[in-house]
Amino acid sequence: MTDQTITSDDSPPDTSDNPPPPQPPSLIPNLPDDIAIQCIARVPRPYHPSLSLVCKLWHHTIRSPHFFTTRSLLHSTQHSLYLNIRHTSTFKWYYHPNPNPNDHSSLFPHPPILIQPIGPAYAVLGSKLYVIGGSVKDVPLSSVWVLDCSVNKWEMGPRMRVGREFAAAATVDGKIYVMGGCLVDNRLKSVNWAEVFDPAVGEWCAVPSEEVDGKDKWMHACAVIDGKIYAMADRGGVVYDVGAMEWGRVPKRLDLGWRGRAVVIDDVLYCYDFLGKIRGYDVVRDVWKELRGVDKGLPKFLCGATMVDLDGRLCVVWECKEGGGKTMDVMCAEIDVRKDEDGGLSGSVLWVDSVLSVPVGSAILHCMAVAL
């Protein structure tokens, strides 16, 4: 018998001379991507347009939801200011990526939505800005437009159950609540007088509102204090405790003192009165107090003023109609507000400047802040 060498075609080929498969590109050479994205996420937002030009991978990363989640976890988000301004029959949008005492340049124009609804409600949820309802040719709309501020792109959101105009909207615990804006003339509108949108579900659901007396259509202002939504109507207003799912009436003193747009900072509701002074309402003590220390830095009468919480600072935006001419300035001020030991309220004006020039006759419809 002779020896035979047994060979098998199933034996693995010799790969000693074959190169390894190419590795996917890294965000930063010699760094794991999870570490690299944390480095990039710490870069201030005004530099993001330049970072997106580094390469396609960086461009995709900076616009990804994971990137903004990382910025939030690192407490690196910054608040961008958004304005909706009406001039005659047109509605224009403007934004500033990071207004602050060292960078208070003019706002930038932003592409508008395809339709121009009158009297929509506004809400901010995460990095998205919602324009809810409104009317076109006196017909209330159930449509919702969503601006993804991370990529500056408009898209259609889920429709509400009923059409609304001049409704109240607020965000609590990651959900958007809207109430009013519809004349309760049938059972459908009565049952859906208040609705809630949960982005995890992706649709609007009715909020039980049988306890609400005289469900008003026109809602003028809205704010959230300690998990409760305060919505002002023609006659007083309503309070909805989201956690307890209970309705109530707005305190009379709050109703009498609330004028124009309002904003809540550190559980104090700020607005301006008919004398042009900024006041704060303490919901626990049921008392109004004048904001001290801002008389020299702000004009006494803030025509067309609106307010927003800009990363814990009180941001006031108003129309300056002095000087005549064909244009007017949109003014902006940032105020550091605080509670005093004596129970009063004080503020320090950080900066005041013109941030936009618009045609005379324009009006500020709404002012919002989005964390990005």
ChimeraX attribute file (.defattr): number of C-alpha atoms within 10 A of each C-alpha:
attribute: neighborCount
match mode: 1-to-1
recipient: residues
	/A:1	3
	/A:2	4
	/A:3	5
	/A:4	6
	/A:5	5
	/A:6	5
	/A:7	7
	/A:8	6
	/A:9	6
	/A:10	6
	/A:11	7
	/A:12	7
	/A:13	7
	/A:14	7
	/A:15	8
	/A:16	7
	/A:17	6
	/A:18	7
	/A:19	7
	/A:20	8
	/A:21	6
	/A:22	6
	/A:23	6
	/A:24	6
	/A:25	9
	/A:26	13
	/A:27	18
	/A:28	14
	/A:29	9
	/A:30	8
	/A:31	11
	/A:32	11
	/A:33	14
	/A:34	10
	/A:35	12
	/A:36	15
	/A:37	20
	/A:38	15
	/A:39	12
	/A:40	19
	/A:41	24
	/A:42	14
	/A:43	14
	/A:44	15
	/A:45	19
	/A:46	13
	/A:47	10
	/A:48	16
	/A:49	11
	/A:50	10
	/A:51	15
	/A:52	16
	/A:53	11
	/A:54	10
	/A:55	11
	/A:56	9
	/A:57	13
	/A:58	19
	/A:59	16
	/A:60	11
	/A:61	18
	/A:62	21
	/A:63	16
	/A:64	13
	/A:65	12
	/A:66	12
	/A:67	19
	/A:68	21
	/A:69	16
	/A:70	18
	/A:71	23
	/A:72	16
	/A:73	12
	/A:74	12
	/A:75	11
	/A:76	16
	/A:77	21
	/A:78	20
	/A:79	21
	/A:80	22
	/A:81	21
	/A:82	23
	/A:83	21
	/A:84	17
	/A:85	17
	/A:86	20
	/A:87	14
	/A:88	10
	/A:89	8
	/A:90	11
	/A:91	19
	/A:92	17
	/A:93	17
	/A:94	18
	/A:95	20
	/A:96	22
	/A:97	22
	/A:98	22
	/A:99	22
	/A:100	16
	/A:101	14
	/A:102	9
	/A:103	10
	/A:104	17
	/A:105	15
	/A:106	16
	/A:107	21
	/A:108	14
	/A:109	14
	/A:110	16
	/A:111	11
	/A:112	16
	/A:113	18
	/A:114	9
	/A:115	10
	/A:116	16
	/A:117	22
	/A:118	21
	/A:119	20
	/A:120	25
	/A:121	26
	/A:122	24
	/A:123	22
	/A:124	21
	/A:125	19
	/A:126	17
	/A:127	19
	/A:128	19
	/A:129	20
	/A:130	22
	/A:131	21
	/A:132	28
	/A:133	27
	/A:134	24
	/A:135	20
	/A:136	14
	/A:137	7
	/A:138	10
	/A:139	13
	/A:140	21
	/A:141	21
	/A:142	17
	/A:143	21
	/A:144	19
	/A:145	20
	/A:146	21
	/A:147	20
	/A:148	16
	/A:149	20
	/A:150	18
	/A:151	12
	/A:152	11
	/A:153	14
	/A:154	18
	/A:155	12
	/A:156	13
	/A:157	17
	/A:158	15
	/A:159	18
	/A:160	22
	/A:161	19
	/A:162	21
	/A:163	20
	/A:164	30
	/A:165	27
	/A:166	25
	/A:167	30
	/A:168	29
	/A:169	29
	/A:170	23
	/A:171	20
	/A:172	17
	/A:173	10
	/A:174	13
	/A:175	15
	/A:176	20
	/A:177	23
	/A:178	28
	/A:179	28
	/A:180	25
	/A:181	28
	/A:182	24
	/A:183	16
	/A:184	17
	/A:185	8
	/A:186	8
	/A:187	9
	/A:188	11
	/A:189	18
	/A:190	18
	/A:191	17
	/A:192	23
	/A:193	28
	/A:194	25
	/A:195	21
	/A:196	21
	/A:197	21
	/A:198	14
	/A:199	14
	/A:200	8
	/A:201	8
	/A:202	11
	/A:203	14
	/A:204	21
	/A:205	16
	/A:206	17
	/A:207	18
	/A:208	16
	/A:209	19
	/A:210	11
	/A:211	10
	/A:212	17
	/A:213	11
	/A:214	8
	/A:215	21
	/A:216	22
	/A:217	20
	/A:218	21
	/A:219	24
	/A:220	18
	/A:221	22
	/A:222	23
	/A:223	21
	/A:224	21
	/A:225	19
	/A:226	13
	/A:227	15
	/A:228	19
	/A:229	24
	/A:230	24
	/A:231	26
	/A:232	25
	/A:233	22
	/A:234	10
	/A:235	11
	/A:236	16
	/A:237	23
	/A:238	22
	/A:239	21
	/A:240	21
	/A:241	16
	/A:242	16
	/A:243	10
	/A:244	9
	/A:245	11
	/A:246	14
	/A:247	19
	/A:248	14
	/A:249	16
	/A:250	18
	/A:251	15
	/A:252	11
	/A:253	13
	/A:254	20
	/A:255	16
	/A:256	9
	/A:257	17
	/A:258	20
	/A:259	17
	/A:260	15
	/A:261	20
	/A:262	20
	/A:263	22
	/A:264	20
	/A:265	19
	/A:266	12
	/A:267	15
	/A:268	21
	/A:269	20
	/A:270	28
	/A:271	25
	/A:272	24
	/A:273	16
	/A:274	13
	/A:275	9
	/A:276	15
	/A:277	18
	/A:278	22
	/A:279	21
	/A:280	25
	/A:281	22
	/A:282	17
	/A:283	16
	/A:284	8
	/A:285	7
	/A:286	11
	/A:287	12
	/A:288	20
	/A:289	15
	/A:290	18
	/A:291	22
	/A:292	16
	/A:293	14
	/A:294	19
	/A:295	14
	/A:296	8
	/A:297	14
	/A:298	19
	/A:299	12
	/A:300	14
	/A:301	16
	/A:302	21
	/A:303	15
	/A:304	16
	/A:305	25
	/A:306	23
	/A:307	25
	/A:308	24
	/A:309	22
	/A:310	23
	/A:311	15
	/A:312	14
	/A:313	18
	/A:314	23
	/A:315	26
	/A:316	24
	/A:317	26
	/A:318	20
	/A:319	24
	/A:320	22
	/A:321	15
	/A:322	9
	/A:323	9
	/A:324	9
	/A:325	9
	/A:326	9
	/A:327	16
	/A:328	20
	/A:329	19
	/A:330	23
	/A:331	18
	/A:332	23
	/A:333	24
	/A:334	24
	/A:335	21
	/A:336	14
	/A:337	22
	/A:338	17
	/A:339	13
	/A:340	10
	/A:341	7
	/A:342	6
	/A:343	9
	/A:344	15
	/A:345	20
	/A:346	18
	/A:347	20
	/A:348	17
	/A:349	20
	/A:350	16
	/A:351	16
	/A:352	18
	/A:353	16
	/A:354	19
	/A:355	18
	/A:356	17
	/A:357	16
	/A:358	16
	/A:359	14
	/A:360	17
	/A:361	13
	/A:362	19
	/A:363	20
	/A:364	19
	/A:365	18
	/A:366	20
	/A:367	22
	/A:368	21
	/A:369	25
	/A:370	23
	/A:371	23
	/A:372	22
